[in-house]
Amino acid sequence: MNDDPTGTPTRRAALKLLDAVLRRGVPLEAAMDAACGELDRGDDRAFAHAIAAETLRRLPDLDALIDTATERDLPPDAKARFALRIALVQALSLNTPHHAAISTVLPLLDGGPRKLVHGVFGTLMKQGVALPDPPRLPEAVEARWAASWSKDAVEAARRSIAAPPPVDLTLKPGLDTAEWAARLEGVSLAPGHVRIPAGRRIFDLDGYYEGAWWVQDLAATLPVRLVGEGKGRRALDLCAAPGGKTMQLAAAGWNVTAVDMSEPRIERLRENLERTRLTAEVVVHDAETFAAPAFDAVLLDAPCSATGIFRRHVEVLYRATPRIIADMAALQERLIDHAASLVAPGGTLIYAVCSLEADEGEQIAKGFIARNSTDWALDPVAADELPTGFVPDKVGRVRVRPGAIAEQGGADGFFIVRFRRLVGSSRVG
């Protein structure tokens, strides 16, 4: 008979999630099925996810507290440290009663570590400790972003991870934004875009099954906004899944070909197209080798470190090591050159990444023009092409940094640049 306190399996699942993210580099969502396989109830799975996500959001501060109460620092991957993180985040951030927070993690340990964890937790609770607000980012990330952007950007990033962000919905063309904001109990964020509070079940929202909208952060809509109306012309969406930009292009009148090499993600794209009653040619293929007659517009939302989506997926701050960033930048360099070869003379190339790393954004754009200056030109973005709160830089590129539209709930980090293939050009590279 199992004498573990009620709720222990949920904490065990949270421990597995954290282990998958921090030791093996697995995305939190991708780890859910394996880590939560023993949980039958959806509420238990959701709470395990909440514990893991909040632990990651508060990790530097949790570790700092733990280190004040131990004679010697516990190794980063010590099971006792993982158990203390889970117990503390429940007690200090998730409003779990102290006795439940500790009693449900002790069964995860054996022998001496159990006594250590109980003692450290008790000491910290007696001291009346609290987590700082806003949370700190990992030290290496704070140093990198301060150097690239500013200390103010780091402070804005810290504020933005203090709580789960709101959810943005892109409306199909022709729908009244104010009307749908009222129907969805949200706010109008921009024409055709509604923002709702975090935590609501997407499937239960008005208009979901009718395909009236799709989930898409406002910053993620910017690349397609800069392509313009299709009027039946041909557009290629490379690395397209799960399909937000494909649906935008189709809704804007483009004849779209959507390419992605991931079968599961392509299946989600097809489901999204079916639900929204939008059409596109969907191709499972590696974007690096895809070949077709030239397109009027090519959109490359390139694979990247994804540090720009840290508000929603805070684990990227731990997964995006300097090695990963360098590898992604090298891949983007290859992809942008190949994408350019698929654009017709006079056509448009949009390069975008949901990254806050200059090596993956600005440096890739600079390198592309340096290699191809006789055939390509930067097509500067004008301020009136962007929603309120977003501005191009001095040369006409778009960099969405931490703190953008903070008063409205923030936005994901992005870099977007638009190029024009010169008429008469015949080569790339």
KEFITOR-778929 format. One record per residue (C-alpha): x, y, z; residue in three letters. Coordinates in steps of 0.1 Angstrom, whole numbers, plus 2048, in hexadecimal, padded with zeros to 3 digits. Each point is the difference from the previous one (the first is absolute). Layout:
NODE   x   y   z res
NODE   X   Y   Z ALA
...
//
This chain:
NODE   x   y   z res
NODE 800 800 800 MET
NODE 80D 822 7F7 ASN
NODE 801 817 81F ASP
NODE 80C 81F 7ED ASP
NODE 7EC 820 807 PRO
NODE 7E5 809 7E7 THR
NODE 810 815 7E5 GLY
NODE 822 7F0 801 THR
NODE 7FC 7F1 7DC PRO
NODE 7FA 824 7F4 THR
NODE 820 80C 810 ARG
NODE 813 7E1 7F2 ARG
NODE 7F4 80A 7DD ALA
NODE 80C 824 806 ALA
NODE 822 7F3 80A LEU
NODE 802 7EB 7E0 LYS
NODE 7F6 81F 7EC LEU
NODE 81B 815 810 LEU
NODE 81A 7E4 7FB ASP
NODE 7F7 7FE 7DB ALA
NODE 803 825 7FB VAL
NODE 81F 808 815 LEU
NODE 815 7E1 7FC ARG
NODE 7F5 7F3 7DE ARG
NODE 7F6 820 7EE GLY
NODE 7DD 7F4 7F7 VAL
NODE 7E5 81B 7FA PRO
NODE 7E7 800 81D LEU
NODE 7E2 7F9 7EA GLU
NODE 813 7E3 7EE ALA
NODE 807 7F0 822 ALA
NODE 7DC 800 80C MET
NODE 7F4 7DE 7F3 ASP
NODE 81E 7ED 80E ALA
NODE 802 812 821 ALA
NODE 7DA 800 807 CYS
NODE 7F8 7DD 7F3 GLY
NODE 7F5 7F4 823 GLU
NODE 7E8 81C 805 LEU
NODE 7DC 7F8 7F7 ASP
NODE 7F0 822 806 ARG
NODE 804 81E 7EA GLY
NODE 801 817 81F ASP
NODE 81E 7EC 80D ASP
NODE 813 803 7DF ARG
NODE 7F8 826 800 ALA
NODE 80D 804 823 PHE
NODE 820 7ED 7F9 ALA
NODE 806 817 7E2 HIS
NODE 7F8 81E 815 ALA
NODE 819 7F5 81B ILE
NODE 81C 7FA 7E6 ALA
NODE 7F9 820 7ED ALA
NODE 7FF 816 81F GLU
NODE 820 7EF 80D THR
NODE 811 809 7DF LEU
NODE 7F3 823 802 ARG
NODE 80E 804 823 ARG
NODE 81E 7E9 7FE LEU
NODE 81D 819 807 PRO
NODE 7EE 80E 81E ASP
NODE 7F6 7DD 80D LEU
NODE 824 7F5 7FE ASP
NODE 80D 81F 811 ALA
NODE 7E8 7F9 81E LEU
NODE 80B 7DC 801 ILE
NODE 825 80A 801 ASP
NODE 7FA 816 81E THR
NODE 7F4 7E3 815 ALA
NODE 81A 7E5 7F8 THR
NODE 824 7FD 80D GLU
NODE 80C 7F6 7DD ARG
NODE 7EF 808 7DF ASP
NODE 7ED 7E2 7F3 LEU
NODE 80A 7F6 7DC PRO
NODE 7E9 80F 7E6 PRO
NODE 7F3 7DE 7F6 ASP
NODE 7FD 7F2 824 ALA
NODE 7DE 7F0 806 LYS
NODE 7FE 812 821 ALA
NODE 803 822 7EF ARG
NODE 7E4 7F6 7E7 PHE
NODE 7EA 7F6 81D ALA
NODE 806 820 813 LEU
NODE 7F9 814 7E1 ARG
NODE 7DE 7EF 7FC ILE
NODE 7F7 804 825 ALA
NODE 80B 824 802 LEU
NODE 7EF 80B 7E0 VAL
NODE 7DF 7F1 80D GLN
NODE 802 811 821 ALA
NODE 80D 822 7F5 LEU
NODE 7F0 804 7DE SER
NODE 7E3 7E8 7FB LEU
NODE 7EF 804 822 ASN
NODE 803 7DC 80A THR
NODE 7FE 7FB 826 PRO
NODE 823 7FA 80E HIS
NODE 7F9 7DE 80E HIS
NODE 7F3 7F4 7DE ALA
NODE 81D 80F 7ED ALA
NODE 81A 7ED 813 ILE
NODE 7ED 7E0 808 SER
NODE 7F9 7F9 7DB THR
NODE 825 803 7F6 VAL
NODE 811 7EC 81B LEU
NODE 7F4 7DF 7F1 PRO
NODE 814 809 7E1 LEU
NODE 820 7FC 815 LEU
NODE 812 7E4 813 ASP
NODE 816 801 81F GLY
NODE 815 81F 809 GLY
NODE 7F3 817 7E5 PRO
NODE 7DD 7FD 80F ARG
NODE 80C 80D 821 LYS
NODE 814 81B 7EF LEU
NODE 7E2 80C 7EC VAL
NODE 7E9 800 81E HIS
NODE 819 814 814 GLY
NODE 808 81A 7E5 VAL
NODE 7DB 805 7F8 PHE
NODE 7F7 804 825 GLY
NODE 81C 819 806 THR
NODE 7F6 816 7E3 LEU
NODE 7DB 7FF 80A MET
NODE 809 80B 823 LYS
NODE 814 81C 7F2 GLN
NODE 7E2 80D 7ED GLY
NODE 813 801 7DF VAL
NODE 7EF 80D 7E0 ALA
NODE 809 800 7DC LEU
NODE 80A 821 7F0 PRO
NODE 7E9 812 7E8 ASP
NODE 808 800 7E3 PRO
NODE 813 7E0 7FD PRO
NODE 824 7FF 7F4 ARG
NODE 80A 7F1 7DF LEU
NODE 81D 7E7 7FE PRO
NODE 820 813 806 GLU
NODE 80E 7F8 7DD ALA
NODE 7E0 80C 7EF VAL
NODE 800 821 814 GLU
NODE 824 806 7F6 ALA
NODE 7FA 7F8 7DB ARG
NODE 7E1 815 7FD TRP
NODE 80E 81E 813 ALA
NODE 81D 800 7E8 ALA
NODE 7EA 7FD 7E1 SER
NODE 7E3 816 80A TRP
NODE 803 812 822 SER
NODE 7FB 7FB 825 LYS
NODE 7DD 80F 7FB ASP
NODE 7F8 7E3 7E8 ALA
NODE 80B 7E7 81A VAL
NODE 7EA 810 81A GLU
NODE 7E3 800 7E8 ALA
NODE 806 7DB 7F9 ALA
NODE 800 7F9 825 ARG
NODE 7DF 811 804 ARG
NODE 7F1 7ED 7E3 SER
NODE 806 7DD 80F ILE
NODE 7F1 808 821 ALA
NODE 7DF 7F0 7F5 ALA
NODE 7F4 7ED 7E2 PRO
NODE 7F9 817 7E3 PRO
NODE 7DE 807 7F0 PRO
NODE 7F5 7EE 7E0 VAL
NODE 7FC 811 7DE ASP
NODE 7E8 7F7 7E5 LEU
NODE 801 80A 7DB THR
NODE 7DE 804 7F1 LEU
NODE 7F7 7F6 7DD LYS
NODE 7FC 81F 7E9 PRO
NODE 7DF 810 800 GLY
NODE 7F8 7FA 824 LEU
NODE 7FA 81E 817 ASP
NODE 81C 802 819 THR
NODE 7EC 813 81B ALA
NODE 7E3 7E8 7FD GLU
NODE 816 7E2 804 TRP
NODE 814 80F 81C ALA
NODE 7DE 803 813 ALA
NODE 7F5 7DD 7F7 ARG
NODE 821 7F1 80C LEU
NODE 802 816 81F GLU
NODE 821 80E 7F4 GLY
NODE 80D 821 7F3 VAL
NODE 807 80D 7DD SER
NODE 826 800 7FC LEU
NODE 802 80B 7DC ALA
NODE 7E9 7FD 7E1 PRO
NODE 7F8 7DB 7FC GLY
NODE 811 7F7 821 HIS
NODE 7F0 7F8 822 VAL
NODE 812 7FA 821 ARG
NODE 7F1 7EA 81C ILE
NODE 80D 7F8 823 PRO
NODE 816 7E2 805 ALA
NODE 7F1 7DF 80D GLY
NODE 7E1 7FD 7EB ARG
NODE 7F8 7E0 7ED ARG
NODE 805 808 7DB ILE
NODE 7E8 7E4 7F5 PHE
NODE 7E4 810 814 ASP
NODE 802 823 7F1 LEU
NODE 7E5 80E 7EA ASP
NODE 80A 7FC 7DB GLY
NODE 81A 7E4 804 TYR
NODE 7ED 7E5 7EE TYR
NODE 7F3 819 7E6 GLU
NODE 824 809 7F8 GLY
NODE 7FB 825 807 ALA
NODE 823 804 80E TRP
NODE 821 7EF 809 TRP
NODE 819 804 81C VAL
NODE 81D 816 7F6 GLN
NODE 814 81A 814 ASP
NODE 7FD 823 7F2 LEU
NODE 826 801 7FA ALA
NODE 7FD 7E0 7EB ALA
NODE 7E8 810 7E9 THR
NODE 819 81B 7F5 LEU
NODE 813 7EC 7E5 PRO
NODE 7E0 7FA 7EC VAL
NODE 7F3 824 806 ARG
NODE 820 80B 7ED LEU
NODE 7F9 7EA 7E2 VAL
NODE 7DF 812 7F7 GLY
NODE 7E2 7F4 7EC GLU
NODE 804 7E2 7EA GLY
NODE 7E6 806 7E5 LYS
NODE 805 7DD 7F4 GLY
NODE 826 801 7FE ARG
NODE 815 7E3 80C ARG
NODE 810 7FF 822 ALA
NODE 817 7E6 811 LEU
NODE 7FF 7FC 825 ASP
NODE 820 7ED 80A LEU
NODE 801 7EF 823 CYS
NODE 7DB 806 800 ALA
NODE 7F1 7EA 81C ALA
NODE 7EB 804 814 PRO
NODE 7F2 818 7E7 GLY
NODE 7F8 822 80E GLY
NODE 813 812 7E4 LYS
NODE 7F2 7E8 7E6 THR
NODE 7DD 809 80B MET
NODE 808 825 800 GLN
NODE 80E 7FE 7DC LEU
NODE 7E2 7EC 7F4 ALA
NODE 7E8 818 811 ALA
NODE 812 81D 7EF ALA
NODE 7F9 7F1 7DD GLY
NODE 821 7EE 7F9 TRP
NODE 802 7DF 7EE ASN
NODE 815 7EF 81B VAL
NODE 818 7E3 800 THR
NODE 809 7F6 824 ALA
NODE 81F 7EB 806 VAL
NODE 80C 7EF 820 ASP
NODE 814 7E1 806 MET
NODE 7ED 7F5 820 SER
NODE 7E4 7E8 7FA GLU
NODE 7EF 806 822 PRO
NODE 802 826 7FC ARG
NODE 7F4 7FE 7DC ILE
NODE 7E2 7ED 80D GLU
NODE 7F8 81C 817 ARG
NODE 803 819 7E3 LEU
NODE 7E7 7EB 7EC ARG
NODE 7E8 7FF 81E GLU
NODE 802 826 804 ASN
NODE 7FA 806 7DB LEU
NODE 7E2 7E8 801 GLU
NODE 7F1 811 81F ARG
NODE 804 823 7F1 THR
NODE 7F5 7F6 7DE ARG
NODE 81F 80F 7F0 LEU
NODE 813 7EF 7E4 THR
NODE 825 7FA 7F9 ALA
NODE 816 7E6 7EF GLU
NODE 811 7ED 81C VAL
NODE 821 7EF 7FA VAL
NODE 815 7EB 817 VAL
NODE 824 808 7F7 HIS
NODE 820 80D 80E ASP
NODE 800 826 7FA ALA
NODE 825 7FF 7F8 GLU
NODE 7FB 7EB 7E1 THR
NODE 7DD 809 7F5 PHE
NODE 7FE 809 7DB ALA
NODE 7E4 810 7EC ALA
NODE 7FA 81B 7E6 PRO
NODE 808 822 80D ALA
NODE 7E6 811 817 PHE
NODE 7F5 824 803 ASP
NODE 806 800 825 ALA
NODE 813 7E8 817 VAL
NODE 7FC 800 826 LEU
NODE 81B 7F0 814 LEU
NODE 7F8 7FE 825 ASP
NODE 820 7EE 807 ALA
NODE 807 7E6 81B PRO
NODE 812 811 81C CYS
NODE 808 7FF 825 SER
NODE 7DD 80D 806 ALA
NODE 80B 816 81D THR
NODE 7E6 81A 7F4 GLY
NODE 7E4 7E9 80D ILE
NODE 80E 7FD 823 PHE
NODE 7E1 810 810 ARG
NODE 7EC 7E1 7F5 ARG
NODE 81B 7E6 800 HIS
NODE 819 80B 81A VAL
NODE 814 7E0 7FC GLU
NODE 810 80F 7E1 VAL
NODE 815 816 817 LEU
NODE 811 7E0 80C TYR
NODE 800 7ED 7DF ARG
NODE 80E 81C 7EA ALA
NODE 825 7FC 808 THR
NODE 81B 813 7EC PRO
NODE 806 7E0 7EC ARG
NODE 7DB 7FE 7F7 ILE
NODE 7FF 824 7F6 ILE
NODE 81F 7FC 7EA ALA
NODE 7F2 7E0 7EF ASP
NODE 7DF 812 7FA MET
NODE 811 81E 7F0 ALA
NODE 814 7E9 7E9 ALA
NODE 7DF 7EF 7F5 LEU
NODE 7EF 821 7FB GLN
NODE 81C 80C 7E9 GLU
NODE 7FC 7E2 7EA ARG
NODE 7DA 803 800 LEU
NODE 7FE 824 7F7 ILE
NODE 817 7FB 7E2 ASP
NODE 7EA 7E3 7F4 HIS
NODE 7E0 813 807 ALA
NODE 80D 81D 7EB ALA
NODE 806 7E9 7E3 SER
NODE 7DA 7F9 7FF LEU
NODE 7F6 825 7FC VAL
NODE 7F8 80E 7DE ALA
NODE 811 820 7F4 PRO
NODE 7EE 81D 810 GLY
NODE 7F2 7E9 81B GLY
NODE 801 802 825 THR
NODE 813 7EC 81A LEU
NODE 7F7 803 825 ILE
NODE 819 7F2 819 TYR
NODE 7F3 7FC 824 ALA
NODE 80B 7EF 820 VAL
NODE 7EF 7FF 822 CYS
NODE 821 805 810 SER
NODE 80F 81B 816 LEU
NODE 823 7F8 7F5 GLU
NODE 811 819 7E8 ALA
NODE 815 7E3 7F2 ASP
NODE 7E0 7F1 7F3 GLU
NODE 7EF 820 7F3 GLY
NODE 814 81F 7F8 GLU
NODE 820 7ED 7F7 GLN
NODE 7EF 7E8 7E9 ILE
NODE 7EF 81E 7ED ALA
NODE 821 812 7FD LYS
NODE 812 7E2 7F4 GLY
NODE 7E5 7F9 7E6 PHE
NODE 803 823 7F0 ILE
NODE 826 7FE 801 ALA
NODE 800 7E0 7EC ARG
NODE 7E5 80B 7E8 ASN
NODE 801 826 7FC SER
NODE 7FE 800 7DA THR
NODE 7E0 7EC 7FF ASP
NODE 7EE 80A 820 TRP
NODE 7F7 81F 814 ALA
NODE 7F2 807 822 LEU
NODE 7DC 80A 7FC ASP
NODE 7FB 817 81F PRO
NODE 7E1 7FD 815 VAL
NODE 7ED 820 806 ALA
NODE 7F1 808 822 ALA
NODE 7DD 801 7F3 ASP
NODE 802 7DB 7F5 GLU
NODE 802 7F5 824 LEU
NODE 7E6 7FF 81C PRO
NODE 802 81A 81B THR
NODE 81D 7F9 818 GLY
NODE 817 7F2 7E6 PHE
NODE 81A 814 7ED VAL
NODE 81B 7F8 7E6 PRO
NODE 824 808 808 ASP
NODE 813 81B 7EE LYS
NODE 806 7EB 7E1 VAL
NODE 7DD 7F2 7FD GLY
NODE 804 7DE 812 ARG
NODE 7E9 7F5 81C VAL
NODE 80E 7F5 822 ARG
NODE 7E5 7F8 81A VAL
NODE 813 802 822 ARG
NODE 7F4 7F8 823 PRO
NODE 7E9 81C 80C GLY
NODE 7EE 805 7DF ALA
NODE 7DB 808 806 ILE
NODE 806 7F9 825 ALA
NODE 7E1 813 80B GLU
NODE 7EB 7E9 7EB GLN
NODE 810 7E0 80D GLY
NODE 820 7FE 7EB GLY
NODE 80A 7EE 7E0 ALA
NODE 817 7E4 7F6 ASP
NODE 823 80A 7F5 GLY
NODE 805 801 7DA PHE
NODE 817 80C 7E5 PHE
NODE 7F2 806 7DD ILE
NODE 810 80E 7E1 VAL
NODE 7F3 804 7DD ARG
NODE 815 7FD 7E0 PHE
NODE 7F7 807 7DC ARG
NODE 810 7EC 7E4 ARG
NODE 80C 818 7E5 LEU
NODE 7F0 7FE 7DE VAL
NODE 819 7F1 7E8 GLY
NODE 812 7ED 81B SER
NODE 808 7DC 7F7 SER
NODE 813 7F1 81C ARG
NODE 804 7FD 826 VAL
NODE 821 7FC 812 GLY
//
